[in-house]
Amino acid sequence: MKYLYVFCLLISFLSGFSQVNKFKSQLHFEGNLHYGFVTPHHDYIAYFINDHIRGFQLNVGINTDGSKQWHHTFNFPKVGMGYYNSSLGNKEIYGNVNALFFYIDRAYLNIDNRFNFGNRICFGIGHVSKTFDLIGNPFNSAIGTHYNVFIQYSLEASYRISPRNVMKFGIGMSHTSNGSFYKPNAGINFITSYVGIQQSITDYRELINRARPENADSSKNQFYVAGAFGRKAITRLEHKNFPVYAFTLEYSRKVSRSGWLGLALTGYLDESIQKGIALEYPEVKTSTTDNQLIVMNLSYEIKMGKLSFIFQPGAYIKTNYKYTGAVCNKLALRYTFNKRVVAGVAIKSHWVAIADFVEWSIGYQFKK
């Protein structure tokens, strides 16, 4: 409760300014209290869960004003940064998580409605206080590093109690793991319900340009080429990271105002595979060609200005490692600089959601 008290003091302080400039008029602040539970996906995690999740979240961001095409396409979303803190089901073994993240908060109904519902996506970095240690904490088989990727997806309802104040009620799923940079890396998933309040400095609805601006980009086809790099570990018994290199060719076609549908072909050079085969199947003769993988993915990209969310379900065309299975999925974020240069980060996974590694990419795209 002390955090909500500080939050309310901050709101009152900022609201007390007599002069309101454009940037300040678009600001909003939000505080939420979370309560929920860990959803263990392995028995060895479930065995040590002895408590519920209790946490809080503080967000600060801006209300989009309709000056961009994508503001209208996504119903004038809110974007910003936030901080999340909670327990992880067992303070002695799993500790707690502190996360900093970027978020996009979108409503589905008319923003003038008193009642609304929508979703929120958060992506950032989380610090877990307790990690695996062979001597000091051998029961933590979920997290091997203090710093991890933090992802949160929420569905929420809202009720406007005044022109500047909105009550929030939601349920969300959060995940934190290191993308196999260091073992163990089972990760921790948890579901929480939350209640909170969001306050805008002004009634931002009065600032919105309701007339949709013209879309200067009439392109229908997009071509993308990129190189990527990552590192991964394969066993907690060996303190070694192996490099992974990737090269991607991708084509997509515009299918809606914000959606692009296509195919991606990626070749990987994963130097951990030969070692992994030797550990699991010591009787099998290996060669460096076992490190070569080829993956074909369907690709669906959602563009929100310069930021893109990419969902890529797919399958291995070439792999000699049975552990990978046939399915290879990827979830990515990309940011476009000067219309052509694209930087990205992605989580590559086996099967449905077994994280393989985090890849960092730089690419080039052109449209026609």
Stockholm file with secondary structure:
# STOCKHOLM 1.0

chainA/1-368         MKYLYVFCLLISFLSGFSQVNKFKSQLHFEGNLHYGFVTPHHDYIAYFINDHIRGFQLNVGINTDGSKQWHHTFNFPKVGMGYYNSSLGNKEIYGNVNALFFYIDRAYLNIDNRFNFGNRICFGIGHVSKTFDLIGNPFNSAIGTHYNVFIQYSLEASYRISPRNVMKFGIGMSHTSNGSFYKPNAGINFITSYVGIQQSITDYRELINRARPENADSSKNQFYVAGAFGRKAITRLEHKNFPVYAFTLEYSRKVSRSGWLGLALTGYLDESIQKGIALEYPEVKTSTTDNQLIVMNLSYEIKMGKLSFIFQPGAYIKTNYKYTGAVCNKLALRYTFNKRVVAGVAIKSHWVAIADFVEWSIGYQFKK
#=GR chainA/1-368 SS CHHHHHHHHHHHHHHTCSCCCHHHHTEEEEEEEEEEEECCSSHHHHTTCCSCEEEEEEEEEEECCSCSHHHHHTTSCEEEEEEEEEECSCTTTTCEEEEEEEEEEEESSCTTCSEEEEEEEEEEEEEESCCCBTTTBTTCCSCCCSEEEEEEEEEEEEEEEETTEEEEEEEEEEEEECTTSSSCCCCEEEEEEEEEEEEESSCGGGGCCCSCCCCCCCCCEEEEEEEEEEEECCCTTSCCCEEEEEEEEEEEEECSSSEEEEEEEEEEEETTHHHHHHHHCTTSCCCGGGGEEEEEEEEEEEEETTEEEEEECEEEEECCCGGGCSBEEEEEEEEEETTTEEEEEEEEEETTTEEEEEEEEEEEEEEC
#=GC SS_cons         CHHHHHHHHHHHHHHTCSCCCHHHHTEEEEEEEEEEEECCSSHHHHTTCCSCEEEEEEEEEEECCSCSHHHHHTTSCEEEEEEEEEECSCTTTTCEEEEEEEEEEEESSCTTCSEEEEEEEEEEEEEESCCCBTTTBTTCCSCCCSEEEEEEEEEEEEEEEETTEEEEEEEEEEEEECTTSSSCCCCEEEEEEEEEEEEESSCGGGGCCCSCCCCCCCCCEEEEEEEEEEEECCCTTSCCCEEEEEEEEEEEEECSSSEEEEEEEEEEEETTHHHHHHHHCTTSCCCGGGGEEEEEEEEEEEEETTEEEEEECEEEEECCCGGGCSBEEEEEEEEEETTTEEEEEEEEEETTTEEEEEEEEEEEEEEC
//
